[in-house]
């Protein structure tokens, strides 16, 4: 695909900027009526598979976690999400934008991510009401593990 076509897809599909690939299994947590439907549909269009929910019982290639201030403890939610993916897989934390109901302070996200053993790489605008923060588990050496 050409660079121009890539750019056009990014404008029409908000999920194109998030790095999802065809065939990936993406587990979605925290879905509710307020989630960004166009992003969800865009992820499914790229991966060619439907998003799986909390009941999925295998490791996913990525997690999309919709989280609002009143959803409980963010650190706990991130620790749970880490257990659903392999080392190095992304966890996309979607939080309401500043001023929206359920907004989560950036400092709270940073602290929760660090406590959960995640590295925050790049927050971005995900839609009209949501911001996404890409969090990854540090890659660890599997050498010597049995």
Beta strands, then each sheet from edge to edge (+ up, - down):
strand 1: 26-29
strand 2: 60-67
strand 3: 85-96
strand 4: 118-125
strand 5: 130-137
sheet 1: 1+ 2+ 3+ 5- 4+
end
